[in-house]
Amino acid sequence: IFVLIQFYAFKIGPNRYLSINNLIEDSISAKELLIRHKEELSKIFDLLPLYIYTVDRNSTIKFVNKKFQAEFGLPLKDIIGKTAYDFYPVEHASKYLRDDQRVIRTQKVFQAVEENVHPQTGITHHVHVTKLPIYNEKAEVTGVLGVFYDMTSEYMLQMTKDAQLKEKDLLLREAHHRIKNNLNMIIGMMSLDASAITNESAKIALNAAIVKMKSMMGIYNQLYVEIDQKKLVQMQSFLTDLFEDFKEHLVPPEITLHLQVKKLLLDDRFASMVGIILTELITNSIKYAFPLGFGKIEASVLKRNNCLVIKVADDGRGLPEDVRINHMYGFGLSMIQQLIETVNGKIVFDSKHKSTIEIHLPNTSLEKPELISE
C-alpha cells in the first residue's frame, strides 16, 4: 500500500499565496503511482497563474507549464532539452545558471527580484523568482524547480515612490541650505551689534540670542541619519559644537563650563528643543548664580529610564525659592516650561543641591521611538 500526501505552496503575488493538499492512497505499483503523480502535478502547475519550470543539474530544461510555454511561444519539443542560453541574452542566461548551481550546491531556497527579457518581444520585465532544490528518493539533489511571476507594475510603482522621496529630500536640503545662509547673515549682524554694546546686561542678552540662533543653525549643520525615513541628529556632535559657541559668545573666561553627553540620536525637532533648554538654563546660571563673577557650570544630556534627562548644575548661590516651587519667572524659564509641557515632560529640582535643575523628557511622548542610543 502506498500513501502519498501532496502539498504545494506557491507565492502568486505580493502577500498572496496558494496552497494545494491532496491525499492519495491506492494499491498500485510504485511505477504507476509515480506516473499518476507526475500527471497530476503537471495539471496543477498548468492551472496556476505562475511561470513554472524544472531543470536538471546541468540547467537543462526538463519541464515547463503551459503559462511558461506561452511565454516562449514555441512547442514543447523546441523547449525541453534546451538551456537558458537558447532563449535569453548571454548576461541574463549566465546569471540564471549561476543561481541554479547555487541552489544545487547550497540546497537552499533562492529568492530575488530581477530583470527578465521576454523571449519573443525582447521587452524587459521585472519578476519575482523562487528556486528550490529537487530531491530524488536518495535525498540527492537532481535539479531545480523555478517559479516566478511578473511584478513589473509593482516595481515601477516603487521606483516612482523612491524618485518622489529623493526629490523631496533634495528640496529639503535646498531649504536647509537657504535657512543656514539666512541664519548666518543674522548672526553676523548681531555679533557686530554685540561688539559695539557697552552695557553688560544688554551684551549678555544679545550674546544669548546669538547662541540660540547658532543652536538652531547647528541642527542644519549636522549630518542627518535617516531611519525609517525619519531625520535624526547626532547629539554628541551637535551639543559639543553648541558648547563651543557658549564659550565663545556667552560664558566669561572666569566661569568653567563642562558638558557630559553620550552618543544619542534625536529627532530634529526634539534636538532643537534640547538646544533651546540648555541655552536658557546656562544663560540663567551665568546671569544669577555668580555674584562674584566666577564659578563652574556642569551640564549633561543622558538617557535614563526611557527618558531624556537634561541636567544643569552650578556651584553658585542657588535658585530663588519662587523658582523652586515652580513659579517660573522671566521669559526664558517660562518658555522652557511651555516647551516641556508639549511633550509631557517635567522639571525636577534637587532638594539637596539648590543650584541643580533637571528636565525629564519621556520617550513615550514622541510619535515613534526618537530617543535612540547608538
N, C-alpha and C positions, 0 to 999 in steps of 0.2 A: 504494500500500500504506500503510495506516495502522497504526501501532504505538502501543498505549496501555498504559501501566503504571498500574494503580490502587494507591494506597497510602492507607490510612486509619488513623489512630491516635486513640483516644479514652480519656479517663480515666473509668473506670466506678465508682470508689470510692477510698477512701484507699489509696494505694500500689498501686492496681490499674489496669492499662491493657490495652487491646485493640487489636491492630493487624491489618489485613487487606491482603493484597497479591494482585494479580491481573494477569496479563499477557494482553492481548487483541491478536490480530494477525489481520487479515482483509482481504480485498479487497472492501471495501464502500464505499459513498459516505459522505461526511462527515455528511450528514443522518441516514442510517441508523445510523451509529456513535454519533452524539450521542443519538439516541432510545434506543438499546440501553443506552448508558452511564447515562442518567438512570433507566431502568427498573431496572437492576441496582443502582444506588446507592440507589434508593428501597427495594428489597427488603432490602438490607443494613441500612439505617437502621431498618427496621421490626423487624429481628431483635435489634437492640441494646437492652440494658436501660437506655436513656437517653432523655431528652426531647430531641428534635432538631427544629429548625425553621430556616427561612431567611426573611429579609425583604429587600426592595429598599432603595434609597437613601432612600425615604420612610418606611421602617419598616413597610411594608405586608407582611402575611404572604403568602409565596409557596408555602411547603411546610411540612407538619408530618408527623412519622412517626406510626405507629399508637399508640405509647405516649403521645405528646403529644395526639393526638386524643381518646384515652380520658380524659385529664386534663380536657379541656373538656367531654366528654360530648355532643358535637354532631357532625352530619355535616360532611364536609369543605367542602361548599358554604357552610356558615354560619361557616367559619373563614377560608378562603382569601380574600384581598382585604380583610380587616379589620386593625385595629391593636390594640395592647395596651390602648388606651383602651376598646375594646369589651368587654373581659373583666376588667380589673383596676381597683382603686381608682386615682383620679387621681394620687395621690402616687407610687404604685408604677409606674404606666404612664409617667409623666413621666421617672422615673429610667431605666426600660428604654430609652426612646427616646433619652435623652441618652447612654447607654452605646453604643447603636448608632451614633450620629453620631460619637462619639469614635473608634470603631473605623474608620469610613469615613474620617474626617479624618486620623487618625494612621497608618492602615494597620498597626496593632499589635494583637497578641492581648490581649484583656481577660479577666482572671480575678478572681473575687470570691466571697465567701460572703455571701449576702444573704437578706433575708426575701422570701417568696413567698406570696401569698394564693391558696388554692385557688379556682379559678373557680366551682366548684359548691357547696362546703361553706362557703367563707369562712374556713376554718381557716388559720392562719399556719404555714408551714413554713420551714425554713432549707435553702437549696440552694447547691450549688457550681456556679457559672456560668462557662462559657468561651465567648467570642465571637471569631470570626475573620473577616477580610475575604474576600469572594468576588470573584474577578477574571474578566474576560472575555478573549477572545483578544488584545485590545489592551493587556492588563495594566492595565485600568481597573477600579476598584472599583465593582461593581454592586450590592453588598448585603452582608449579614452572615449567617454561619452560627452559630447558637447551639446549645450543648449544655449541659445541666445535669442534675444528679441530686440526689435528696433526701438530705440529711445531717443531718436533724433529730436523730436519735438520737445521732450523734457530737457535734453541737453541744451538746445538753443534757448529755451526759456531761462535756464540757469545762467547761461552766458550773458543774456540780456540783463539779468539782475546784477551779475558781477560787474558788468560795464557801468550800470547806473550807480552802483555803490562806489566804484572807482571815480566816476565823475563827481559824485557828491563829496568824496574825500578831497579831491583836487580843489573844489570850490571852497571847502572849509579851510584848507591850508592857505589858500589865497586870502581868505578873510582874516585868518590869524596873522598873516604877514602884514596886511594893511593895519590891523589893530596894533601890532607891535610897533610899526613905524609911527603911528599917531601917538602912542604912549611915550615913545622915545622923545618926540618933539615936546610933549607936555612936561616930561620930567626935566628935559634940558632947560626949558624956560623957568620952571620952578626952582631949579638949582641956582640959576643966575639970580633970581629974586632972593633966595635964602642967603647967598653970599653977601648981598648988599644990606641985609637987615641987621640992625644993631641991637634991637630989643630981644633979649634972650628968650622970653616966653614965646614970642612970635616966631623966632628962629626954630625953636623946638617943635612948635606946631606945624610949621611948613616942612621941616625935615621929616616929621612923622607922616605927613601927607605924601611926601616923595617916596618913602619906604612902602607905603600902602600901594602906590602906583606900581612900584617895582615888584611888589608881591604879585599883583595881577599879571604884570608882564612876564614874570617868572613862569607862570603856567604855560604861556605860549612858547617860551624858550625851551621848555622841556621836550624831550623826545617822547611822544606818546607810545604806550604799549597797548596794542589792541587785543582785547579778549572778548570773544563773542560780540564783535562789533561795538565794544564799549571802550571809550578812551580813558586810559588810566595814566596817572602821573607818578613818576618815581620820586617819592617824598624825600628820601635822604639827600639826593642831589638838589632838589628844589629848595629845601629848608637850609641846606648848607650855603647856597648862593644867597638866600634871603638874609641869613645872619651876617654875611659879609656886607650886605647893604646896610644892615643895622649899625654895624661898627663904623661904616664909612660916613653915614648921614645922621645917625640918631644917638649913638652911645658915646658919651665922653670918654676920653682915654683913662680917666680915674675910675671908671666902672668896668669890671670884668664881666664878660658875657660868655656863658658856656651852654652848648646845645648837646642833647643826647637824643638820637633818633635812629631807629633800626630801619632795615630795608623794608619799606612798605609801598604798596601800590594803592592809590586812592583815585576815585572818580574825580574828574577835573573840577566839577562844582564843589565837591567836598574838600578837595585840596585847597581851593581858593578860600573857603571858609576857615580852614586851619591857619592859613597865612594871615587873614584879617584878625583872627582872635589873638594870635601871637603878637602881632604888631600892637594891638590895643593894650594887652596886658603888660608888655615890656615898656611901652610908652608911659603907662601909668606908674610903673615902678621907678622909671627914671625921673619923672616929674615929682613924685610924692614920697618915695621911700628913703631918699638920702639927703637929709638936710645939710650934712657936712660935705656933700659933693662927691663922695667915693663909696664904693661897696661892690657887691657881687650879685649877679643875677644868673640863676640856673633855669633852663627850660628843657623840657623833654616832650616827645611825642611818641607814645608807645601803645602797643596793643595789650589790653588787659581784660580777661574775662569777656571776650567777644565785644569789647568796647574800644574805641579810640580815646585815649586819655591824654589831654594836653595839660601839662603842669608847668607853672611858673612860680619860682620861689626866689626871694631875695633876703639879704641879711640886714635890711633896713628897719624902720621903726614899726612896720606892720600896717595892715589895712585898717581904715577907720571903722568904728563899731557899726555905723549905719550901712556900710557895705557888707559887713559880716552877717547881718541879719536880713540880707537880700534886698535891701532898699538901695538899688543901684543908682549911682549919681553920675552925672556927666553923660554927654552924647556917646562916647566910646563904649563905656560899660553897658549902657542901655542897649546899644546896638548888638553887643555880644549876647545879651540875654535874649533879644529877639531872634538872633541867628540860631542859637542852640534850641530854642523852642520849636523852630521849624522842623527839626529832626528828632524831637522828643529827648533832647539832651538835658543835662543838669549841671549846676555849679556846685562844687563841693569845697568847703572851707576846712582847713586843718585846724582842729581845736587846740593843738599844742604849739603850732607854729603860725603866728598871726600874719606872717608875710608869705604864706603859701596858698595858692588857689589852684583848683583842678577843674577842668571842663571834661565831662564824660559824654561822649557821642556814641550811642549804641549802634552797632552794625545792623540790628533788626529794623532800624528806622528807615533803611535805604531800600530802594526798589528791588535791587539784586545785591548779592554779596559784593560790595565795593571796597571792603577793607580786607586786603589780601596780603599775607606775608609772602615775600619772595623766598 
